[in-house]
Amino acid sequence: MSTKSTLLVVNPQSKRGLLGRRWADLSSVIRRHYGPFEQAMTSRPGEATEITRQALESGTERVIAVGGDGTLNEVVGGFFRDSEPLSPDAELGLLPFGTGGDFRKTCGMPKELEAACEILARGRTRDIDAGKLSFVEPESGRRERIFINIASFGISGVVDEIVNEGSKRLGGRLSFMLATARANLRYQNKRVRLTFDDDAAAPLDMTIHNVAVANGRYFGGGMQIAPEAELGDGLFDVVALGDMTTREILLSGHRVYAGTHLGQAKVSHRRARKVSAEPLDPDPVRLDVDGETPGILPATFEILPGALRLVSP
């Protein structure tokens, strides 16, 4: 049983409201396998960040996100203020229960509730990196947010819009696969300029289908877009799908899920601590951050080495 003072931040809308409907039974299972905890239910977007920040300011030692990747990302945001860790010794945990679940694959957290609780109860931790994203929100201007998995831009932002317009009743992987197929029918590849580690003398102008700035390995309902990414190496893996046609994307889609696409001719891969991206076309280039579309390019991605202490296998 864990002896850490623990808050569970619960998104009752996860899996189309199933988490909220089953919470009474699930919470009993968690107490039996993990130990005592406090809990807070979210009721609106962004609230998980506020709840987490308040808990850490009050001395809570461990905050566990209960939900999908979106809930986890909001909780992570509460661990920071002005891009600095709010409580460096505090621990982050995850009980996966959502449509996506991409981050859990990288960190090795099982989907089964009892097994995940027992891992959290053992309390083994490791330091992992986070990413700071500065971007443009069309209605309010420049914004910042923290992420720990993958931020991307290109067709992935269009896919998010389609997925979030639907019910997700088909589950994460199939919902994203169908949305990707629909997005390919209306998306046109974009011209962008990429700068790595502030090397202004060597910008890279390219036409892209999508670019992933990756701390974790998976996004989009199970695509292993960055198979060599490590959560604690102090670097992003930047994977760019270049000027690929719809036919090329469809033919190689299985390789992205398997993580065997890095050797393809129109796929580039490099590592960097900082990435700047700006559009070269008049059309907006949408961002994707853990299944959400917070804004558009231009954007800057910066690694925050060892910024979080994660409870994991």
C-alpha positions, 0 to 999 in steps of 0.5 A: 500500500502506498504511504504517499498523500495522494490525489486522484484527478478523475475525468468522469467523461472519459470513454464517453462517460463510462468512467463516471458511471463506474466510478463507485466500483472502480474507486473501491478496487483502487483503494483495495490495491493502492491504499487511501487517497483523496479524489477530485472530479473534473467538470470542464476543460482545464479544471484538472490543471487547476486542481493539480496546482492547488493540491501541490501548493497544499503539500500533496505528494502524488497526483494521479491522472485517471482518464485518457491522454487529454486528462493526463496532459491537463494534470501535467500542466498543473505541475508547472508554473511559468514553465518551472516545476511547482513542487520538484519532489511531487510525483505524477501517476497515471491510471489509464481510462480513456479513448486514446492511451498513447502515453501509457504505451511508452511508459509501460503502464498496463491498461488493467486497473489492478495491475496499474494500481499495484505498480503505483503502490510500489512507488518506483519513480524515474525522472522524465522530460517534459516539453514546453510549447509556445504557439498562436491561439487565433482568438487570444494570441501567443500561448504556452503549455506543457506536454509530456508525450507528443506535439505535432502539426500538419494533418494531425491537427485536422485528424483531431478536429474530426475525432473530437467532432464525433462520439469516439464510440468505436474506440481510440485506434479505429476512431483515429484510423477513420478520421485519418482517412477522412482528413486525407481527403481534404488536407493539402501538404504544407510548406514550413520552415524548421529551425533546430537548436536556434541554428538560424544559419541552417533553417530547413524549408520543406513540404510536410504531411506531418511533423511530430516533436516527440518525447514519447513514442505513440500518438493518434491512437497507437501510431508508433511515430517515434519508435526511438524516443526516450522519455528521459534523454533530454532530447526530442525525436523530431519525425517529419513525414514529408511531401507524401501523397495520399496513396503513399500514406495509405500504403505505408500506414501500417509501417507507422503503427509498427514503427518501421517507417524511419527508413522511408525516403520521405521520412526524416528523423533527427534529435534536438533540444529546441524546435521552431516551426513557422508556416510558409503558406497562407493557410493555417497549420494546426497543432495537435497536442495529445488529441487536442488542437490548441492553436496554430503555427508559428510555434516553438518546442523546448525540452525541459530535462528531468522536469517530472518524477513519474511513477511507472514500472 
